[in-house]
Amino acid sequence: MSKPSPLKSKGFHPFGDLIGFEFTKLRKGYSQCALQINKNHFNPHKTVHGAVMYSMADTGMGGALYSLLEKDESCATVEIKITYFKAVKGGTLVCDTTVIHRGKSFGFLESEIRNGENIVSKAYGTFSIFKIKN
């Protein structure tokens, strides 16, 4: 039996709350999160800081993999490679994440971040999967 994942639950993901993104879709092996851009997300060049998109990919990956975990399992980021294609100056970012492979000890995932119709970033990640120690 997989873990329940709260779609919109303030306090479930404090860092996500801080940045301001929320999950808009969650299903087995997939997640979508969205973020309305504001000036607090900008770097000194008045474009969205890369760490904002990285955080969306990382959290989206955790959410997608979380949907495939058993109640006694958890996961953690091992590595993420992200490529930025285009600077973002406003609007909404949407991150779609899919679990490519879920093994016994590791999961491999892909995230795509869009700003409107434009793909602005793509990320691939590896997560460890482990039993929770009581």
N, C-alpha and C positions, 0 to 999 in steps of 0.2 A: 504494500500500500504506500503510495507516494505522500510526500509532505503537502499539507495545505499551504497555499501561497496567497497572502492577502494582496488584492489588487491595489486598493487605495486605502492605506492605513498609516496615518501620521504616527510617527514614532517607531514604526517597524524598521525603517531604514533612515536613521538620523542624518547621515551624510547626504543622501538623496533629497531629504527635506531641506537641508542647508542650501544646496545648489538650486533646488526648485523643480526637479523633474519628478515625474510619477509614471508608474506603469499604466499603460492604457489597454494592454492585452497580455494575457498569460494563458498558455495552454501547454500541453506536454511537448517539451523540447523546443519551445518558442516563447519569446517575449517581445514586447514592444514598449518602449518608454518615450516620452515626449518632454520637451522643455521649451517654454516661451522665453526667448532671449531678452535680456535686459542689460543695461550698462554695467552691472556688476559682473557679468560674464566676460567682459572685454579685457584684452591685453592693452599695453600702452599704445598700440597702433589702431585702437578702436575696432578690432575684430575679435571674434570669440576666441578665447584662450584655448589652446589645444588640450589642456588638462580637463576642460569641461567635456569635450567630446570623448576623451579617453575615459573619463569617469562614467559617462553614459554607456560606452561599450563594455567596460568592466562590470558595471552593475547589471546591464542587460544580459550579459553572459551568465552572471551568477543567478539571475532570475530564471533564465531558460533552463539551466542545468538543475536548479533547485526543484523544478517541476518534475524531474526524473529521479529524485533521490528518495530513498526509503526513510522512514521516521528516525532510524538510528544512524543516519548518514549526514554528513555535511560536506562542504567543498570550500576550496580556497584557490585564489589565482596563483598559478606558477609563473606564467609569462603571457604577455600580450604584445603583438606587433601591430602597430597602427600606421596607416598611411593617410595623409591629408591631401586632398585634391584641390580644394577651393576654400578661400577665406569666406567667413560668414560674418555679416554685418547686422543682421536682424532677422526677425521672423521666428519660426518655430523649427527646432531640430527634432527629428523622429529617428529613433534607433530601433531597427529590427534585428533580432538575434535568433539564430538557429543553432541547435546542437547538431554538429556534423557526425560526431561519434561519441557514445557514452560507453566506456569500458568499465572494468571492475575498480581500477585505481585512478583513472584519468578520464577527462572529457575534453573534446576538441570542439571549438565553437567559432562561429563567424558572425560578425556584426556589420551592418551597413547603416550609415547615418546619412539622412537626407535633410536638405533645407529646401522646402518646396519640391520641385521636380528634380533638383540637382543632387546627385550623390556627392557628398562633400568629404566623406571619409569611409574607410573600410578597415576592419580589424579582425585578426585571428588570435585566438587565445587557447591556452592549455590550462586546465584546472585540475587540481588533485581532488580525489574523492576518498573520504575516510570515514571510519566509524566514530561516532561521538563517544567519548569516554565519560562515564557517569561520575 
